[in-house]
């Protein structure tokens, strides 16, 4: 034991043991700190993932609600368009019928006026022809006698009519 190499070897082993012990503590503390950071990061990641899932579900629900509202708006717009189209068609039909009735009334009025004109013209021609025939057939004295008889019959005609 008096050999210095043994003492150097023993000192070296003690030194290595102390350094190893201190190094071991430092390494385990660093590893423990690293493990704690990993656990914390995992917890944060899990919390963020849960929030992301909740936000995704909320966004999907909002999207579904928006889609339902859009479909409802579309169906209401289609129904309103159908009502407007039906109302417009009914108005157009009513206007067409009114115009047709007005045209038929005008045609009937024109026919009545034409018939009245024809009748008046026919009456004038008939009266002129009758006058000509009567003028040719009757003499003035006989005509005066007939007029006197017709005038005398007027009061009797009014009494029998009443």
C-alpha positions in Angstrom: 0.0 0.0 0.0 2.8 2.1 -0.1 2.8 2.1 -3.8 1.7 5.5 -5.1 0.0 3.9 -8.1 -2.4 2.2 -5.8 -3.2 5.5 -4.1 -3.6 7.2 -7.4 -5.9 4.4 -8.6 -7.9 4.5 -5.3 -8.1 8.3 -5.6 -9.1 8.0 -9.2 -11.8 5.5 -8.3 -13.1 7.7 -5.4 -13.0 10.7 -7.8 -14.9 8.8 -10.5 -17.4 7.6 -7.9 -18.0 11.1 -6.6 -18.3 12.5 -10.1 -20.5 9.7 -11.1 -22.7 10.2 -8.1 -22.9 14.0 -8.8 -23.4 13.4 -12.5 -26.1 10.8 -11.7 -28.0 13.3 -9.6 -27.7 16.0 -12.3 -28.7 13.6 -15.0 -31.7 12.3 -13.0 -32.8 15.9 -12.1 -32.5 16.8 -15.8 -34.4 13.7 -16.9 -37.0 14.3 -14.2 -37.4 18.0 -15.3 -37.6 16.8 -18.9 -40.2 14.2 -18.0 -42.2 16.9 -16.1 -42.0 19.2 -19.1 -43.2 16.3 -21.4 -46.1 15.6 -19.0 -47.0 19.3 -18.9 -46.8 19.6 -22.7 -48.9 16.4 -23.0 -51.5 17.8 -20.7 -51.6 21.1 -22.6 -51.8 19.2 -25.9 -54.7 17.1 -24.5 -56.5 20.2 -23.3 -55.9 22.0 -26.7 -57.1 18.9 -28.5 -60.2 18.8 -26.4 -60.8 22.5 -27.1 -60.2 21.9 -30.8 -62.7 19.0 -30.8 -65.2 21.2 -28.9 -64.7 24.0 -31.4 -65.0 21.6 -34.3 -68.3 20.3 -32.9 -69.5 23.8 -32.4 -68.5 24.8 -35.9 -70.2 21.7 -37.3 -73.4 22.6 -35.3 -73.3 26.2 -36.6 -72.7 24.9 -40.1 -75.7 22.5 -39.8 -77.8 25.3 -38.3 -76.8 27.6 -41.2 -77.6 24.9 -43.7 -81.0 24.3 -42.2 -81.7 28.0 -42.1 -80.5 28.3 -45.8 -82.7 25.4 -46.8 -85.7 26.9 -44.9 -85.0 30.3 -46.6 -84.8 28.6 -50.0 -88.1 26.7 -49.4 -89.8 29.9 -48.3 -88.5 31.7 -51.3 -89.7 29.0 -53.6 -93.1 29.0 -52.0 -93.3 32.8 -52.3 -92.2 32.6 -55.9 -95.0 30.0 -56.6 -97.6 32.2 -54.8 -96.4 35.2 -56.9 -96.5 33.2 -60.1 -100.0 31.9 -59.3 -101.2 35.4 -58.4 -99.7 36.9 -61.5 -101.2 34.1 -63.7 -104.6 34.8 -62.1 -104.2 38.5 -62.7 -103.2 37.9 -66.3 -106.2 35.6 -66.8 -108.5 38.1 -65.2 -107.2 40.9 -67.4 -107.5 38.7 -70.5 -111.1 37.9 -69.6 -111.8 41.5 -68.9 -110.4 42.5 -72.3 -112.3 39.7 -74.0 -115.5 40.9 -72.3 -114.8 44.5 -73.4 -114.1 43.4 -76.9 -117.3 41.3 -77.0 -119.3 44.3 -75.6 -117.8 46.5 -78.3 -118.6 43.9 -80.9 -122.2 43.6 -79.6 -122.5 47.4 -79.5 -121.2 47.7 -83.1 -123.6 44.9 -84.2 -126.5 46.6 -82.5 -125.6 49.9 -84.1 -125.2 48.3 -87.5 -128.5 46.5 -87.1 -130.2 49.7 -86.0 -128.7 51.5 -89.0 -129.8 48.8 -91.3 -133.3 48.8 -89.8 -133.5 52.6 -90.0 -132.3 52.5 -93.6 -134.8 49.7 -94.4 -137.6 51.6 -92.6 -136.7 54.7 -94.6 -136.7 52.7 -97.9 -139.9 51.0 -96.9 -141.6 54.2 -95.9 -140.4 55.9 -99.1 -141.7 52.9 -101.1 -144.9 52.8 -99.2 -145.3 56.5 -99.7 -144.7 56.2 -103.4 -147.1 53.2 -103.7 -149.8 55.1 -101.7 -149.2 58.3 -103.7 -149.7 56.3 -106.8 -152.8 54.4 -105.5 -154.7 57.2 -103.6 -156.0 60.4 -104.8 -155.8 63.5 -102.6 -159.4 63.6 -101.6 -159.4 60.0 -100.5 -156.1 60.6 -98.6 -157.7 63.6 -96.7 -160.6 61.4 -95.7 -158.4 58.7 -94.3 -156.4 61.2 -92.3 -159.6 62.6 -90.9 -160.7 59.1 -89.8 -157.3 58.4 -88.3 -157.3 61.6 -86.3 -160.9 60.8 -85.1 -159.8 57.3 -84.0 -156.9 58.6 -81.8 -159.0 59.3 -78.6 -160.7 55.9 -78.9 -157.2 54.2 -79.4 -155.9 55.9 -76.2 -159.0 54.8 -74.2 -158.7 51.2 -75.3 -154.9 51.2 -74.5 -155.4 52.5 -71.0 
